[in-house]
Amino acid sequence: MRPPRKEGLEVKVDVTVLYHIKPDAAPSIYENVGVDYGNTIVINNFMAIVREYTMQYTAVELFGERATIEKNIEDQPRKAISPYEIVLDDVLQIDADAIKNYQNIISPSITYRLLKYKSLEVSKELVRSHNAKVIITNGKSMMLNTIGDK
């Protein structure tokens, strides 16, 4: 899902929700809600709660308060669906954890010098291309001396 953040921009959230209905409640759920109880009760409640939480935070705050937000996003749907005799077993945030782990590994190796070097490589390739181009910088960027080189 892509709920909005506080700034109004969307954030991509990949979540797997594991749940089950209590056996004694199955006839009542089938009779009152139907076979689409998963979407009607679980998913709709879950999505509304995720939207509510993401709209309270900016992107930076979402990452900074991530553990608290994840706990609330798991606890609130559990409370919302329990009156229907549906049990929320687990909320898996596989992609979010993978991204977080990747960022924790890669972040220390990204230095100002590396970013500047990569920026120079990109600029050099732009200059060497045969297509027409206009390069606009902020006035602080390094200019290349290889404009005439091939």
Phi and psi in radians as a Rosetta constraint file:
Dihedral C 1 N 2 CA 2 C 2 CIRCULARHARMONIC -2.234 0.35
Dihedral N 2 CA 2 C 2 N 3 CIRCULARHARMONIC 1.295 0.35
Dihedral C 2 N 3 CA 3 C 3 CIRCULARHARMONIC -1.320 0.35
Dihedral N 3 CA 3 C 3 N 4 CIRCULARHARMONIC 2.706 0.35
Dihedral C 3 N 4 CA 4 C 4 CIRCULARHARMONIC -1.354 0.35
Dihedral N 4 CA 4 C 4 N 5 CIRCULARHARMONIC 2.653 0.35
Dihedral C 4 N 5 CA 5 C 5 CIRCULARHARMONIC -1.666 0.35
Dihedral N 5 CA 5 C 5 N 6 CIRCULARHARMONIC -3.140 0.35
Dihedral C 5 N 6 CA 6 C 6 CIRCULARHARMONIC -1.025 0.35
Dihedral N 6 CA 6 C 6 N 7 CIRCULARHARMONIC -0.619 0.35
Dihedral C 6 N 7 CA 7 C 7 CIRCULARHARMONIC -1.312 0.35
Dihedral N 7 CA 7 C 7 N 8 CIRCULARHARMONIC -0.106 0.35
Dihedral C 7 N 8 CA 8 C 8 CIRCULARHARMONIC 1.632 0.35
Dihedral N 8 CA 8 C 8 N 9 CIRCULARHARMONIC -0.151 0.35
Dihedral C 8 N 9 CA 9 C 9 CIRCULARHARMONIC -1.472 0.35
Dihedral N 9 CA 9 C 9 N 10 CIRCULARHARMONIC 2.769 0.35
Dihedral C 9 N 10 CA 10 C 10 CIRCULARHARMONIC -1.579 0.35
Dihedral N 10 CA 10 C 10 N 11 CIRCULARHARMONIC 2.644 0.35
Dihedral C 10 N 11 CA 11 C 11 CIRCULARHARMONIC -2.152 0.35
Dihedral N 11 CA 11 C 11 N 12 CIRCULARHARMONIC 2.415 0.35
Dihedral C 11 N 12 CA 12 C 12 CIRCULARHARMONIC -1.484 0.35
Dihedral N 12 CA 12 C 12 N 13 CIRCULARHARMONIC 2.240 0.35
Dihedral C 12 N 13 CA 13 C 13 CIRCULARHARMONIC -2.201 0.35
Dihedral N 13 CA 13 C 13 N 14 CIRCULARHARMONIC 2.087 0.35
Dihedral C 13 N 14 CA 14 C 14 CIRCULARHARMONIC -1.900 0.35
Dihedral N 14 CA 14 C 14 N 15 CIRCULARHARMONIC 2.027 0.35
Dihedral C 14 N 15 CA 15 C 15 CIRCULARHARMONIC -2.413 0.35
Dihedral N 15 CA 15 C 15 N 16 CIRCULARHARMONIC 2.478 0.35
Dihedral C 15 N 16 CA 16 C 16 CIRCULARHARMONIC -1.987 0.35
Dihedral N 16 CA 16 C 16 N 17 CIRCULARHARMONIC 2.236 0.35
Dihedral C 16 N 17 CA 17 C 17 CIRCULARHARMONIC -1.932 0.35
Dihedral N 17 CA 17 C 17 N 18 CIRCULARHARMONIC 2.132 0.35
Dihedral C 17 N 18 CA 18 C 18 CIRCULARHARMONIC -1.823 0.35
Dihedral N 18 CA 18 C 18 N 19 CIRCULARHARMONIC 2.219 0.35
Dihedral C 18 N 19 CA 19 C 19 CIRCULARHARMONIC -2.617 0.35
Dihedral N 19 CA 19 C 19 N 20 CIRCULARHARMONIC 2.884 0.35
Dihedral C 19 N 20 CA 20 C 20 CIRCULARHARMONIC -2.621 0.35
Dihedral N 20 CA 20 C 20 N 21 CIRCULARHARMONIC 2.754 0.35
Dihedral C 20 N 21 CA 21 C 21 CIRCULARHARMONIC -1.661 0.35
Dihedral N 21 CA 21 C 21 N 22 CIRCULARHARMONIC 2.595 0.35
Dihedral C 21 N 22 CA 22 C 22 CIRCULARHARMONIC -1.233 0.35
Dihedral N 22 CA 22 C 22 N 23 CIRCULARHARMONIC 2.329 0.35
Dihedral C 22 N 23 CA 23 C 23 CIRCULARHARMONIC -0.919 0.35
Dihedral N 23 CA 23 C 23 N 24 CIRCULARHARMONIC -0.680 0.35
Dihedral C 23 N 24 CA 24 C 24 CIRCULARHARMONIC -1.174 0.35
Dihedral N 24 CA 24 C 24 N 25 CIRCULARHARMONIC -0.404 0.35
Dihedral C 24 N 25 CA 25 C 25 CIRCULARHARMONIC -1.555 0.35
Dihedral N 25 CA 25 C 25 N 26 CIRCULARHARMONIC -0.177 0.35
Dihedral C 25 N 26 CA 26 C 26 CIRCULARHARMONIC -0.964 0.35
Dihedral N 26 CA 26 C 26 N 27 CIRCULARHARMONIC -0.846 0.35
Dihedral C 26 N 27 CA 27 C 27 CIRCULARHARMONIC -1.074 0.35
Dihedral N 27 CA 27 C 27 N 28 CIRCULARHARMONIC -0.717 0.35
Dihedral C 27 N 28 CA 28 C 28 CIRCULARHARMONIC -1.158 0.35
Dihedral N 28 CA 28 C 28 N 29 CIRCULARHARMONIC -0.745 0.35
Dihedral C 28 N 29 CA 29 C 29 CIRCULARHARMONIC -1.117 0.35
Dihedral N 29 CA 29 C 29 N 30 CIRCULARHARMONIC -0.776 0.35
Dihedral C 29 N 30 CA 30 C 30 CIRCULARHARMONIC -1.070 0.35
Dihedral N 30 CA 30 C 30 N 31 CIRCULARHARMONIC -0.744 0.35
Dihedral C 30 N 31 CA 31 C 31 CIRCULARHARMONIC -1.229 0.35
Dihedral N 31 CA 31 C 31 N 32 CIRCULARHARMONIC -0.729 0.35
Dihedral C 31 N 32 CA 32 C 32 CIRCULARHARMONIC -1.573 0.35
Dihedral N 32 CA 32 C 32 N 33 CIRCULARHARMONIC -0.515 0.35
Dihedral C 32 N 33 CA 33 C 33 CIRCULARHARMONIC -2.024 0.35
Dihedral N 33 CA 33 C 33 N 34 CIRCULARHARMONIC -0.675 0.35
Dihedral C 33 N 34 CA 34 C 34 CIRCULARHARMONIC 1.803 0.35
Dihedral N 34 CA 34 C 34 N 35 CIRCULARHARMONIC -3.026 0.35
Dihedral C 34 N 35 CA 35 C 35 CIRCULARHARMONIC -1.304 0.35
Dihedral N 35 CA 35 C 35 N 36 CIRCULARHARMONIC -0.265 0.35
Dihedral C 35 N 36 CA 36 C 36 CIRCULARHARMONIC -1.591 0.35
Dihedral N 36 CA 36 C 36 N 37 CIRCULARHARMONIC 0.528 0.35
Dihedral C 36 N 37 CA 37 C 37 CIRCULARHARMONIC -1.039 0.35
Dihedral N 37 CA 37 C 37 N 38 CIRCULARHARMONIC -0.533 0.35
Dihedral C 37 N 38 CA 38 C 38 CIRCULARHARMONIC -1.057 0.35
Dihedral N 38 CA 38 C 38 N 39 CIRCULARHARMONIC -0.880 0.35
Dihedral C 38 N 39 CA 39 C 39 CIRCULARHARMONIC -1.228 0.35
Dihedral N 39 CA 39 C 39 N 40 CIRCULARHARMONIC -0.787 0.35
Dihedral C 39 N 40 CA 40 C 40 CIRCULARHARMONIC -1.111 0.35
Dihedral N 40 CA 40 C 40 N 41 CIRCULARHARMONIC -0.787 0.35
Dihedral C 40 N 41 CA 41 C 41 CIRCULARHARMONIC -1.727 0.35
Dihedral N 41 CA 41 C 41 N 42 CIRCULARHARMONIC -0.980 0.35
Dihedral C 41 N 42 CA 42 C 42 CIRCULARHARMONIC -1.279 0.35
Dihedral N 42 CA 42 C 42 N 43 CIRCULARHARMONIC -1.021 0.35
Dihedral C 42 N 43 CA 43 C 43 CIRCULARHARMONIC -1.141 0.35
Dihedral N 43 CA 43 C 43 N 44 CIRCULARHARMONIC -0.799 0.35
Dihedral C 43 N 44 CA 44 C 44 CIRCULARHARMONIC -1.063 0.35
Dihedral N 44 CA 44 C 44 N 45 CIRCULARHARMONIC -0.756 0.35
Dihedral C 44 N 45 CA 45 C 45 CIRCULARHARMONIC -1.121 0.35
Dihedral N 45 CA 45 C 45 N 46 CIRCULARHARMONIC -0.768 0.35
Dihedral C 45 N 46 CA 46 C 46 CIRCULARHARMONIC -1.080 0.35
Dihedral N 46 CA 46 C 46 N 47 CIRCULARHARMONIC -0.823 0.35
Dihedral C 46 N 47 CA 47 C 47 CIRCULARHARMONIC -1.121 0.35
Dihedral N 47 CA 47 C 47 N 48 CIRCULARHARMONIC -0.692 0.35
Dihedral C 47 N 48 CA 48 C 48 CIRCULARHARMONIC -1.104 0.35
Dihedral N 48 CA 48 C 48 N 49 CIRCULARHARMONIC -0.715 0.35
Dihedral C 48 N 49 CA 49 C 49 CIRCULARHARMONIC -1.217 0.35
Dihedral N 49 CA 49 C 49 N 50 CIRCULARHARMONIC -0.721 0.35
Dihedral C 49 N 50 CA 50 C 50 CIRCULARHARMONIC -1.080 0.35
Dihedral N 50 CA 50 C 50 N 51 CIRCULARHARMONIC -0.789 0.35
Dihedral C 50 N 51 CA 51 C 51 CIRCULARHARMONIC -1.024 0.35
Dihedral N 51 CA 51 C 51 N 52 CIRCULARHARMONIC -0.775 0.35
Dihedral C 51 N 52 CA 52 C 52 CIRCULARHARMONIC -1.022 0.35
Dihedral N 52 CA 52 C 52 N 53 CIRCULARHARMONIC -0.762 0.35
Dihedral C 52 N 53 CA 53 C 53 CIRCULARHARMONIC -1.283 0.35
Dihedral N 53 CA 53 C 53 N 54 CIRCULARHARMONIC -0.738 0.35
Dihedral C 53 N 54 CA 54 C 54 CIRCULARHARMONIC -1.177 0.35
Dihedral N 54 CA 54 C 54 N 55 CIRCULARHARMONIC -0.519 0.35
Dihedral C 54 N 55 CA 55 C 55 CIRCULARHARMONIC -1.247 0.35
Dihedral N 55 CA 55 C 55 N 56 CIRCULARHARMONIC -0.239 0.35
Dihedral C 55 N 56 CA 56 C 56 CIRCULARHARMONIC -1.511 0.35
Dihedral N 56 CA 56 C 56 N 57 CIRCULARHARMONIC -0.207 0.35
Dihedral C 56 N 57 CA 57 C 57 CIRCULARHARMONIC -2.213 0.35
Dihedral N 57 CA 57 C 57 N 58 CIRCULARHARMONIC 2.600 0.35
Dihedral C 57 N 58 CA 58 C 58 CIRCULARHARMONIC -1.428 0.35
Dihedral N 58 CA 58 C 58 N 59 CIRCULARHARMONIC 3.014 0.35
Dihedral C 58 N 59 CA 59 C 59 CIRCULARHARMONIC -1.037 0.35
Dihedral N 59 CA 59 C 59 N 60 CIRCULARHARMONIC -0.764 0.35
Dihedral C 59 N 60 CA 60 C 60 CIRCULARHARMONIC -1.112 0.35
Dihedral N 60 CA 60 C 60 N 61 CIRCULARHARMONIC -0.747 0.35
Dihedral C 60 N 61 CA 61 C 61 CIRCULARHARMONIC -1.156 0.35
Dihedral N 61 CA 61 C 61 N 62 CIRCULARHARMONIC -0.624 0.35
Dihedral C 61 N 62 CA 62 C 62 CIRCULARHARMONIC -1.028 0.35
Dihedral N 62 CA 62 C 62 N 63 CIRCULARHARMONIC -0.726 0.35
Dihedral C 62 N 63 CA 63 C 63 CIRCULARHARMONIC -1.326 0.35
Dihedral N 63 CA 63 C 63 N 64 CIRCULARHARMONIC -0.639 0.35
Dihedral C 63 N 64 CA 64 C 64 CIRCULARHARMONIC -1.216 0.35
Dihedral N 64 CA 64 C 64 N 65 CIRCULARHARMONIC -0.611 0.35
Dihedral C 64 N 65 CA 65 C 65 CIRCULARHARMONIC -1.825 0.35
Dihedral N 65 CA 65 C 65 N 66 CIRCULARHARMONIC 0.387 0.35
Dihedral C 65 N 66 CA 66 C 66 CIRCULARHARMONIC -0.973 0.35
Dihedral N 66 CA 66 C 66 N 67 CIRCULARHARMONIC -0.806 0.35
Dihedral C 66 N 67 CA 67 C 67 CIRCULARHARMONIC -1.092 0.35
Dihedral N 67 CA 67 C 67 N 68 CIRCULARHARMONIC -0.762 0.35
Dihedral C 67 N 68 CA 68 C 68 CIRCULARHARMONIC -1.135 0.35
Dihedral N 68 CA 68 C 68 N 69 CIRCULARHARMONIC -0.780 0.35
Dihedral C 68 N 69 CA 69 C 69 CIRCULARHARMONIC -1.099 0.35
Dihedral N 69 CA 69 C 69 N 70 CIRCULARHARMONIC -0.789 0.35
Dihedral C 69 N 70 CA 70 C 70 CIRCULARHARMONIC -1.061 0.35
Dihedral N 70 CA 70 C 70 N 71 CIRCULARHARMONIC -0.716 0.35
Dihedral C 70 N 71 CA 71 C 71 CIRCULARHARMONIC -1.103 0.35
Dihedral N 71 CA 71 C 71 N 72 CIRCULARHARMONIC -0.797 0.35
Dihedral C 71 N 72 CA 72 C 72 CIRCULARHARMONIC -1.137 0.35
Dihedral N 72 CA 72 C 72 N 73 CIRCULARHARMONIC -0.688 0.35
Dihedral C 72 N 73 CA 73 C 73 CIRCULARHARMONIC -1.163 0.35
Dihedral N 73 CA 73 C 73 N 74 CIRCULARHARMONIC -0.459 0.35
Dihedral C 73 N 74 CA 74 C 74 CIRCULARHARMONIC -1.469 0.35
Dihedral N 74 CA 74 C 74 N 75 CIRCULARHARMONIC -0.709 0.35
Dihedral C 74 N 75 CA 75 C 75 CIRCULARHARMONIC -1.241 0.35
Dihedral N 75 CA 75 C 75 N 76 CIRCULARHARMONIC -0.737 0.35
Dihedral C 75 N 76 CA 76 C 76 CIRCULARHARMONIC -1.109 0.35
Dihedral N 76 CA 76 C 76 N 77 CIRCULARHARMONIC -0.827 0.35
Dihedral C 76 N 77 CA 77 C 77 CIRCULARHARMONIC -1.092 0.35
Dihedral N 77 CA 77 C 77 N 78 CIRCULARHARMONIC -0.609 0.35
Dihedral C 77 N 78 CA 78 C 78 CIRCULARHARMONIC -1.015 0.35
Dihedral N 78 CA 78 C 78 N 79 CIRCULARHARMONIC -0.784 0.35
Dihedral C 78 N 79 CA 79 C 79 CIRCULARHARMONIC -1.190 0.35
Dihedral N 79 CA 79 C 79 N 80 CIRCULARHARMONIC -0.668 0.35
Dihedral C 79 N 80 CA 80 C 80 CIRCULARHARMONIC -1.192 0.35
Dihedral N 80 CA 80 C 80 N 81 CIRCULARHARMONIC -0.608 0.35
Dihedral C 80 N 81 CA 81 C 81 CIRCULARHARMONIC -1.675 0.35
Dihedral N 81 CA 81 C 81 N 82 CIRCULARHARMONIC -0.209 0.35
Dihedral C 81 N 82 CA 82 C 82 CIRCULARHARMONIC -1.077 0.35
Dihedral N 82 CA 82 C 82 N 83 CIRCULARHARMONIC -0.598 0.35
Dihedral C 82 N 83 CA 83 C 83 CIRCULARHARMONIC -1.076 0.35
Dihedral N 83 CA 83 C 83 N 84 CIRCULARHARMONIC -0.361 0.35
Dihedral C 83 N 84 CA 84 C 84 CIRCULARHARMONIC -1.523 0.35
Dihedral N 84 CA 84 C 84 N 85 CIRCULARHARMONIC 0.072 0.35
Dihedral C 84 N 85 CA 85 C 85 CIRCULARHARMONIC 1.142 0.35
Dihedral N 85 CA 85 C 85 N 86 CIRCULARHARMONIC 0.589 0.35
Dihedral C 85 N 86 CA 86 C 86 CIRCULARHARMONIC -1.933 0.35
Dihedral N 86 CA 86 C 86 N 87 CIRCULARHARMONIC 2.341 0.35
Dihedral C 86 N 87 CA 87 C 87 CIRCULARHARMONIC -1.870 0.35
Dihedral N 87 CA 87 C 87 N 88 CIRCULARHARMONIC 2.189 0.35
Dihedral C 87 N 88 CA 88 C 88 CIRCULARHARMONIC -1.492 0.35
Dihedral N 88 CA 88 C 88 N 89 CIRCULARHARMONIC 1.954 0.35
Dihedral C 88 N 89 CA 89 C 89 CIRCULARHARMONIC -1.410 0.35
Dihedral N 89 CA 89 C 89 N 90 CIRCULARHARMONIC -0.789 0.35
Dihedral C 89 N 90 CA 90 C 90 CIRCULARHARMONIC -2.864 0.35
Dihedral N 90 CA 90 C 90 N 91 CIRCULARHARMONIC 2.694 0.35
Dihedral C 90 N 91 CA 91 C 91 CIRCULARHARMONIC -2.131 0.35
Dihedral N 91 CA 91 C 91 N 92 CIRCULARHARMONIC 2.053 0.35
Dihedral C 91 N 92 CA 92 C 92 CIRCULARHARMONIC -1.830 0.35
Dihedral N 92 CA 92 C 92 N 93 CIRCULARHARMONIC 2.157 0.35
Dihedral C 92 N 93 CA 93 C 93 CIRCULARHARMONIC -1.971 0.35
Dihedral N 93 CA 93 C 93 N 94 CIRCULARHARMONIC 1.123 0.35
Dihedral C 93 N 94 CA 94 C 94 CIRCULARHARMONIC -1.067 0.35
Dihedral N 94 CA 94 C 94 N 95 CIRCULARHARMONIC -0.942 0.35
Dihedral C 94 N 95 CA 95 C 95 CIRCULARHARMONIC -1.118 0.35
Dihedral N 95 CA 95 C 95 N 96 CIRCULARHARMONIC -0.692 0.35
Dihedral C 95 N 96 CA 96 C 96 CIRCULARHARMONIC -1.105 0.35
Dihedral N 96 CA 96 C 96 N 97 CIRCULARHARMONIC -0.725 0.35
Dihedral C 96 N 97 CA 97 C 97 CIRCULARHARMONIC -1.174 0.35
Dihedral N 97 CA 97 C 97 N 98 CIRCULARHARMONIC -0.681 0.35
Dihedral C 97 N 98 CA 98 C 98 CIRCULARHARMONIC -1.107 0.35
Dihedral N 98 CA 98 C 98 N 99 CIRCULARHARMONIC -0.744 0.35
Dihedral C 98 N 99 CA 99 C 99 CIRCULARHARMONIC -1.122 0.35
Dihedral N 99 CA 99 C 99 N 100 CIRCULARHARMONIC -0.761 0.35
Dihedral C 99 N 100 CA 100 C 100 CIRCULARHARMONIC -1.069 0.35
Dihedral N 100 CA 100 C 100 N 101 CIRCULARHARMONIC -0.797 0.35
Dihedral C 100 N 101 CA 101 C 101 CIRCULARHARMONIC -1.084 0.35
Dihedral N 101 CA 101 C 101 N 102 CIRCULARHARMONIC -0.748 0.35
Dihedral C 101 N 102 CA 102 C 102 CIRCULARHARMONIC -1.042 0.35
Dihedral N 102 CA 102 C 102 N 103 CIRCULARHARMONIC -0.793 0.35
Dihedral C 102 N 103 CA 103 C 103 CIRCULARHARMONIC -1.130 0.35
Dihedral N 103 CA 103 C 103 N 104 CIRCULARHARMONIC -0.649 0.35
Dihedral C 103 N 104 CA 104 C 104 CIRCULARHARMONIC -1.145 0.35
Dihedral N 104 CA 104 C 104 N 105 CIRCULARHARMONIC -0.578 0.35
Dihedral C 104 N 105 CA 105 C 105 CIRCULARHARMONIC -1.357 0.35
Dihedral N 105 CA 105 C 105 N 106 CIRCULARHARMONIC -0.795 0.35
Dihedral C 105 N 106 CA 106 C 106 CIRCULARHARMONIC -1.423 0.35
Dihedral N 106 CA 106 C 106 N 107 CIRCULARHARMONIC -0.551 0.35
Dihedral C 106 N 107 CA 107 C 107 CIRCULARHARMONIC -0.954 0.35
Dihedral N 107 CA 107 C 107 N 108 CIRCULARHARMONIC -0.804 0.35
Dihedral C 107 N 108 CA 108 C 108 CIRCULARHARMONIC -1.090 0.35
Dihedral N 108 CA 108 C 108 N 109 CIRCULARHARMONIC -0.434 0.35
Dihedral C 108 N 109 CA 109 C 109 CIRCULARHARMONIC -1.505 0.35
Dihedral N 109 CA 109 C 109 N 110 CIRCULARHARMONIC -0.175 0.35
Dihedral C 109 N 110 CA 110 C 110 CIRCULARHARMONIC -1.552 0.35
Dihedral N 110 CA 110 C 110 N 111 CIRCULARHARMONIC 1.903 0.35
Dihedral C 110 N 111 CA 111 C 111 CIRCULARHARMONIC -1.969 0.35
Dihedral N 111 CA 111 C 111 N 112 CIRCULARHARMONIC 2.906 0.35
Dihedral C 111 N 112 CA 112 C 112 CIRCULARHARMONIC -1.026 0.35
Dihedral N 112 CA 112 C 112 N 113 CIRCULARHARMONIC -0.724 0.35
Dihedral C 112 N 113 CA 113 C 113 CIRCULARHARMONIC -1.118 0.35
Dihedral N 113 CA 113 C 113 N 114 CIRCULARHARMONIC -0.710 0.35
Dihedral C 113 N 114 CA 114 C 114 CIRCULARHARMONIC -1.131 0.35
Dihedral N 114 CA 114 C 114 N 115 CIRCULARHARMONIC -0.770 0.35
Dihedral C 114 N 115 CA 115 C 115 CIRCULARHARMONIC -1.091 0.35
Dihedral N 115 CA 115 C 115 N 116 CIRCULARHARMONIC -0.706 0.35
Dihedral C 115 N 116 CA 116 C 116 CIRCULARHARMONIC -1.137 0.35
Dihedral N 116 CA 116 C 116 N 117 CIRCULARHARMONIC -0.733 0.35
Dihedral C 116 N 117 CA 117 C 117 CIRCULARHARMONIC -1.071 0.35
Dihedral N 117 CA 117 C 117 N 118 CIRCULARHARMONIC -0.814 0.35
Dihedral C 117 N 118 CA 118 C 118 CIRCULARHARMONIC -1.105 0.35
Dihedral N 118 CA 118 C 118 N 119 CIRCULARHARMONIC -0.663 0.35
Dihedral C 118 N 119 CA 119 C 119 CIRCULARHARMONIC -1.093 0.35
Dihedral N 119 CA 119 C 119 N 120 CIRCULARHARMONIC -0.730 0.35
Dihedral C 119 N 120 CA 120 C 120 CIRCULARHARMONIC -1.126 0.35
Dihedral N 120 CA 120 C 120 N 121 CIRCULARHARMONIC -0.697 0.35
Dihedral C 120 N 121 CA 121 C 121 CIRCULARHARMONIC -1.055 0.35
Dihedral N 121 CA 121 C 121 N 122 CIRCULARHARMONIC -0.781 0.35
Dihedral C 121 N 122 CA 122 C 122 CIRCULARHARMONIC -1.115 0.35
Dihedral N 122 CA 122 C 122 N 123 CIRCULARHARMONIC -0.783 0.35
Dihedral C 122 N 123 CA 123 C 123 CIRCULARHARMONIC -1.068 0.35
Dihedral N 123 CA 123 C 123 N 124 CIRCULARHARMONIC -0.732 0.35
Dihedral C 123 N 124 CA 124 C 124 CIRCULARHARMONIC -1.091 0.35
Dihedral N 124 CA 124 C 124 N 125 CIRCULARHARMONIC -0.737 0.35
Dihedral C 124 N 125 CA 125 C 125 CIRCULARHARMONIC -1.134 0.35
Dihedral N 125 CA 125 C 125 N 126 CIRCULARHARMONIC -0.676 0.35
Dihedral C 125 N 126 CA 126 C 126 CIRCULARHARMONIC -1.078 0.35
Dihedral N 126 CA 126 C 126 N 127 CIRCULARHARMONIC -0.773 0.35
Dihedral C 126 N 127 CA 127 C 127 CIRCULARHARMONIC -1.134 0.35
Dihedral N 127 CA 127 C 127 N 128 CIRCULARHARMONIC -0.666 0.35
Dihedral C 127 N 128 CA 128 C 128 CIRCULARHARMONIC -1.362 0.35
Dihedral N 128 CA 128 C 128 N 129 CIRCULARHARMONIC -0.290 0.35
Dihedral C 128 N 129 CA 129 C 129 CIRCULARHARMONIC -1.194 0.35
Dihedral N 129 CA 129 C 129 N 130 CIRCULARHARMONIC 2.676 0.35
Dihedral C 129 N 130 CA 130 C 130 CIRCULARHARMONIC -1.553 0.35
Dihedral N 130 CA 130 C 130 N 131 CIRCULARHARMONIC -0.033 0.35
Dihedral C 130 N 131 CA 131 C 131 CIRCULARHARMONIC -1.373 0.35
Dihedral N 131 CA 131 C 131 N 132 CIRCULARHARMONIC 2.677 0.35
Dihedral C 131 N 132 CA 132 C 132 CIRCULARHARMONIC -1.171 0.35
Dihedral N 132 CA 132 C 132 N 133 CIRCULARHARMONIC 2.522 0.35
Dihedral C 132 N 133 CA 133 C 133 CIRCULARHARMONIC -2.711 0.35
Dihedral N 133 CA 133 C 133 N 134 CIRCULARHARMONIC 2.701 0.35
Dihedral C 133 N 134 CA 134 C 134 CIRCULARHARMONIC -2.225 0.35
Dihedral N 134 CA 134 C 134 N 135 CIRCULARHARMONIC 2.180 0.35
Dihedral C 134 N 135 CA 135 C 135 CIRCULARHARMONIC -1.931 0.35
Dihedral N 135 CA 135 C 135 N 136 CIRCULARHARMONIC 2.090 0.35
Dihedral C 135 N 136 CA 136 C 136 CIRCULARHARMONIC -1.957 0.35
Dihedral N 136 CA 136 C 136 N 137 CIRCULARHARMONIC 2.224 0.35
Dihedral C 136 N 137 CA 137 C 137 CIRCULARHARMONIC -2.048 0.35
Dihedral N 137 CA 137 C 137 N 138 CIRCULARHARMONIC 3.046 0.35
Dihedral C 137 N 138 CA 138 C 138 CIRCULARHARMONIC -1.533 0.35
Dihedral N 138 CA 138 C 138 N 139 CIRCULARHARMONIC 0.102 0.35
Dihedral C 138 N 139 CA 139 C 139 CIRCULARHARMONIC 1.537 0.35
Dihedral N 139 CA 139 C 139 N 140 CIRCULARHARMONIC -0.193 0.35
Dihedral C 139 N 140 CA 140 C 140 CIRCULARHARMONIC -1.847 0.35
Dihedral N 140 CA 140 C 140 N 141 CIRCULARHARMONIC -0.210 0.35
Dihedral C 140 N 141 CA 141 C 141 CIRCULARHARMONIC -1.260 0.35
Dihedral N 141 CA 141 C 141 N 142 CIRCULARHARMONIC 2.616 0.35
Dihedral C 141 N 142 CA 142 C 142 CIRCULARHARMONIC -1.287 0.35
Dihedral N 142 CA 142 C 142 N 143 CIRCULARHARMONIC 2.365 0.35
Dihedral C 142 N 143 CA 143 C 143 CIRCULARHARMONIC -1.601 0.35
Dihedral N 143 CA 143 C 143 N 144 CIRCULARHARMONIC 2.552 0.35
Dihedral C 143 N 144 CA 144 C 144 CIRCULARHARMONIC -1.569 0.35
Dihedral N 144 CA 144 C 144 N 145 CIRCULARHARMONIC 2.473 0.35
Dihedral C 144 N 145 CA 145 C 145 CIRCULARHARMONIC -1.646 0.35
Dihedral N 145 CA 145 C 145 N 146 CIRCULARHARMONIC 0.124 0.35
Dihedral C 145 N 146 CA 146 C 146 CIRCULARHARMONIC -1.826 0.35
Dihedral N 146 CA 146 C 146 N 147 CIRCULARHARMONIC 0.401 0.35
Dihedral C 146 N 147 CA 147 C 147 CIRCULARHARMONIC -1.023 0.35
Dihedral N 147 CA 147 C 147 N 148 CIRCULARHARMONIC -0.682 0.35
Dihedral C 147 N 148 CA 148 C 148 CIRCULARHARMONIC -1.508 0.35
Dihedral N 148 CA 148 C 148 N 149 CIRCULARHARMONIC -0.170 0.35
Dihedral C 148 N 149 CA 149 C 149 CIRCULARHARMONIC -1.287 0.35
Dihedral N 149 CA 149 C 149 N 150 CIRCULARHARMONIC 2.646 0.35
